[in-house]
Amino acid sequence: MTNQPEFSALAAYAELVEKNKPAPKVYIADAEPLVWLISTLFTQEFMDKYLIITSFLAGFRLNDRNAPTYQDISSFIEKHEQAAACFKGAQKAIDDGQIEKHNPAVNEWGEILELQLPEKVKSFSFYTWAYHKFPFPDYLMPSLQALVQREATIKFSKNQHEHSYPAITQEQFLQKSKEPLWQLGTAILYLIGRRSRNDKEADFVNSDKTAQQILKYALDAYKIGQLELFDIGELVGAVDLKDILPATVKPLPFIEWAKGLPLNIPMLLPQSKPRQPLRDMPNYDYWAKQSSWEIDEASALLTGIKPDLFEKHLCGIAHSLPLSQNTKRCLEIHETLKRDCENKFKTNIFLKNSPLVYIKWAQDRGYEPPDELRQAITEFKHLHEKDSESSDAEMPRPAYCTQEMKLMYEAVEKFWSHYDLANPDPSKAYLKKEVTEWLIEQAQKRGITLSNNLAGAMDTIMRCPKARQGGNV
């Protein structure tokens, strides 16, 4: 059987609605073929009838590459300059992990349980990426609003689930295995790497396929004598498998039995720290060799984000839609660095700082840098130590130099080395009070008598003329 008769009927329907020209109505599923998503941005320039057909009539949403609508949309994208640019950019975004691919559900045989469509991606991630890059038609906004609401609901449900069933570590799992008995429901959650805050293990099992399979195998193993269950009594005859969850097991024999199951059980898998895909990782060696990083660059690097992607993680639609944990962490680090820079007199955080400064800052603040970044910094540490040791030599000093003059040179390096004299911005200058207090404090440490008037005069000499007035004084 071919799709042609069905398509002919749809084409006739399209001709009918073409006369009335209704505004396109779009239902956007959580995952859609990439070309269809792109076509929704340019439908008014494309063919409204195809969007209407695929939106109103179920079962004909680009079922295969030979479907006429797929060919038409693909042909349109190839010929339309902006749509083609969108397709090319989206393909790169998929490779970079900015657009999430859809992974269809499979059964225990590895068979896909849904109709597999070409280049299917998560719709929410596509529109998040495309926002501010390509125009969004007005008629599409209600559909996007519904998509965002669904995404927010899913996010909220996941957060609730995470709160009700928090993750446990491998160490906690091993510690718990020393207990004499586990309830079967608790034991299954532990194998999955979770625990229950509310004693509702049955709700978790009902929502997790791996937990359901473990429960089924446990009852079968009990019936043939492979697994010992205690306190089971009449529970074994329960109609609903979840009714036997109150039964108890000995932890260590239960774990050994579970190791033989044909399942990927989280707590029984080899434990290793997940690595970031190489294409998503910054070039740590390159950045470790740089003498300084700006705050934006450091915020990205400290969270394993490429610095050139920093703005994409923080701008536009990201401010109004749910953020990934990594992006939230990047935002938090960036905001903290900005505040520390504003209070630079006390924190010694400037607009630009050495990689060593950022690493120490992150560790002091409880932000653990990526292992790869720390390793690269350690490998090239000698470059930064050399820069630090030779900093005095970078500024020429006259043969005659009093202690006060030397102190003033050091103040120039501390407070003004990053200030752009060619394009002075008074808002980025240190306050006079900050500089004079530092001069007096340093003078006292060195046994130098430095009056407020002399410190103020030294500040005036160093200060850029445009920063000598207003709030900088």
Secondary structure, 3 states (H helix, E strand, C coil): CCCHHHHHHHHHHHHHHHHHCCCCCCCCCCEEEHHHHHHHHCHHHCCHHHHHHHHHCCCCCCCCCCCHHHHHHHHHHHHCHHHHHHHHHHHHHHHHCCCCECCCCECCCCCECCCCCCCEEEHHHHHHHHCCCCCCCHHHHHHHHHHHHHHHHHHHHHHHHHHHCCECCHHHHHHHCCCCCEEHHHHHHHHHCECCCCCCHHHHHHHCHHHHHHHHHHHHHHHCCCCCCECCHHHHHCCCHHHHCCCEECHHHHHHHHCCCCCCCHHHCCCCCCCCCHHHCCCHHHHHCCCCEEHHHHHHHCCCCCHHHHHHHHCHHHHCCCCCHHHHHHHHHHHHHHHHHHCHHHHCCCCEECHHHHHHHHHHHCCCCCHHHHHHHHHCHHHHHHHHHCHHHHCCCCCCCCHHHHHHHHHHHHHHCCCCCCCCCHHHCCCHHHHHHHHHHHHHHCCCCCCHHHHHHHHHHHCCHHHCCHHHC
